[in-house]
């Protein structure tokens, strides 16, 4: 794998992890009333975050059992991205996934 492609994939995964963490923090802040979702700027930021995260998280939510009010799908997604990142690093270093 070329160095440029490897770095691009690592940066994309890192950016997506940052977006997930921002989405989780924003949802907590909205839930506790720290930020007002009626504010147009906040609403636009939440809409952009939801557009990036919801299409990936919804299939995970369908598979995971309901845990009351706790949504574990972002945690599963984060673990999956870290696993993918580690597999890419292993493949880049050795030329083999295992």
C-alpha positions as a Markdown table, in Angstrom:
| # | Residue | x | y | z |
|---|---|---|---|---|
| 1 | Unk | 0.0 | 0.0 | 0.0 |
| 2 | Unk | 1.4 | 3.3 | -0.9 |
| 3 | Unk | 2.3 | 5.8 | 1.8 |
| 4 | Unk | 0.0 | 8.5 | 0.5 |
| 5 | Unk | -3.0 | 6.1 | 0.5 |
| 6 | Unk | -2.2 | 4.8 | 4.0 |
| 7 | Unk | -1.9 | 8.4 | 5.3 |
| 8 | Unk | -5.2 | 9.4 | 3.6 |
| 9 | Unk | -7.0 | 6.4 | 5.2 |
| 10 | Unk | -5.6 | 7.1 | 8.6 |
| 11 | Unk | -6.6 | 10.8 | 8.4 |
| 12 | Unk | -10.1 | 9.8 | 7.2 |
| 13 | Unk | -10.5 | 7.4 | 10.1 |
| 14 | Unk | -9.2 | 10.0 | 12.6 |
| 15 | Unk | -11.5 | 12.7 | 11.3 |
| 16 | Unk | -14.5 | 10.4 | 11.5 |
| 17 | Unk | -13.6 | 9.5 | 15.1 |
| 18 | Unk | -13.4 | 13.2 | 15.9 |
| 19 | Unk | -16.9 | 13.7 | 14.3 |
| 20 | Unk | -18.3 | 10.8 | 16.4 |
| 21 | Unk | -16.9 | 12.3 | 19.6 |
| 22 | Unk | -18.3 | 15.7 | 18.7 |
| 23 | Unk | -21.7 | 14.1 | 17.9 |
| 24 | Unk | -21.8 | 12.3 | 21.3 |
| 25 | Unk | -20.8 | 15.4 | 23.3 |
| 26 | Unk | -23.3 | 17.6 | 21.4 |
| 27 | Unk | -26.1 | 15.1 | 22.1 |
| 28 | Unk | -25.2 | 15.1 | 25.8 |
| 29 | Unk | -25.1 | 18.9 | 25.9 |
| 30 | Unk | -28.4 | 19.0 | 24.1 |
| 31 | Unk | -29.9 | 16.4 | 26.4 |
| 32 | Unk | -28.8 | 18.3 | 29.6 |
| 33 | Unk | -30.0 | 21.6 | 28.2 |
| 34 | Unk | -26.6 | 23.2 | 28.0 |
| 35 | Unk | -27.1 | 24.0 | 24.3 |
| 36 | Unk | -30.3 | 25.2 | 22.7 |
| 37 | Unk | -31.3 | 23.2 | 19.6 |
| 38 | Unk | -33.6 | 26.0 | 18.5 |
| 39 | Unk | -30.6 | 28.3 | 17.9 |
| 40 | Unk | -30.0 | 28.2 | 14.1 |
| 41 | Unk | -26.3 | 27.8 | 14.3 |
| 42 | Unk | -26.5 | 25.0 | 16.8 |
| 43 | Unk | -29.3 | 23.4 | 14.7 |
| 44 | Unk | -27.1 | 23.5 | 11.6 |
| 45 | Unk | -24.1 | 22.0 | 13.4 |
| 46 | Unk | -26.3 | 19.2 | 14.8 |
| 47 | Unk | -27.7 | 18.5 | 11.4 |
| 48 | Unk | -24.3 | 18.2 | 9.8 |
| 49 | Unk | -23.1 | 15.9 | 12.6 |
| 50 | Unk | -26.3 | 13.8 | 12.2 |
| 51 | Unk | -25.8 | 13.6 | 8.5 |
| 52 | Unk | -22.3 | 12.1 | 9.0 |
| 53 | Unk | -23.1 | 9.7 | 11.8 |
| 54 | Unk | -26.8 | 8.5 | 11.6 |
| 55 | Unk | -26.4 | 6.5 | 8.3 |
| 56 | Unk | -23.6 | 4.5 | 9.9 |
| 57 | Unk | -25.1 | 4.2 | 13.4 |
| 58 | Unk | -28.6 | 3.2 | 12.4 |
| 59 | Unk | -27.7 | -0.3 | 11.1 |
| 60 | Unk | -25.8 | -0.9 | 14.3 |
| 61 | Unk | -28.8 | 0.2 | 16.4 |
| 62 | Unk | -31.0 | -2.4 | 14.6 |
| 63 | Unk | -28.5 | -5.2 | 15.5 |
| 64 | Unk | -27.9 | -4.2 | 19.2 |
| 65 | Unk | -30.6 | -5.0 | 21.7 |
| 66 | Unk | -32.2 | -2.0 | 23.5 |
| 67 | Unk | -30.5 | -1.0 | 26.7 |
| 68 | Unk | -33.1 | 1.2 | 28.1 |
| 69 | Unk | -32.1 | 4.8 | 27.4 |
| 70 | Unk | -28.5 | 4.0 | 26.7 |
| 71 | Unk | -27.3 | 4.0 | 23.1 |
| 72 | Unk | -24.2 | 1.8 | 22.7 |
| 73 | Unk | -24.0 | 2.1 | 18.9 |
| 74 | Unk | -21.4 | 4.9 | 18.9 |
| 75 | Unk | -19.2 | 2.8 | 21.1 |
| 76 | Unk | -19.5 | -0.2 | 18.8 |
| 77 | Unk | -18.7 | 2.1 | 15.8 |
| 78 | Unk | -15.6 | 3.6 | 17.6 |
| 79 | Unk | -14.3 | 0.1 | 18.4 |
| 80 | Unk | -14.9 | -1.0 | 14.8 |
| 81 | Unk | -13.0 | 2.0 | 13.5 |
| 82 | Unk | -10.1 | 1.4 | 15.9 |
| 83 | Unk | -10.1 | -2.3 | 14.8 |
| 84 | Unk | -10.0 | -1.2 | 11.1 |
| 85 | Unk | -7.2 | 1.3 | 11.8 |
| 86 | Unk | -5.1 | -1.4 | 13.6 |
| 87 | Unk | -5.7 | -3.8 | 10.6 |
| 88 | Unk | -4.6 | -1.1 | 8.2 |
| 89 | Unk | -1.4 | -0.4 | 10.3 |
| 90 | Unk | -0.7 | -4.1 | 10.4 |
| 91 | Unk | -1.2 | -4.5 | 6.7 |
| 92 | Unk | 1.0 | -1.4 | 6.0 |
| 93 | Unk | 3.9 | -2.6 | 8.2 |
| 94 | Unk | 3.9 | -6.3 | 7.2 |
| 95 | Unk | 2.0 | -6.6 | 4.0 |
| 96 | Unk | -0.4 | -9.1 | 5.8 |
| 97 | Unk | -3.4 | -8.5 | 7.9 |
| 98 | Unk | -2.5 | -11.1 | 10.5 |
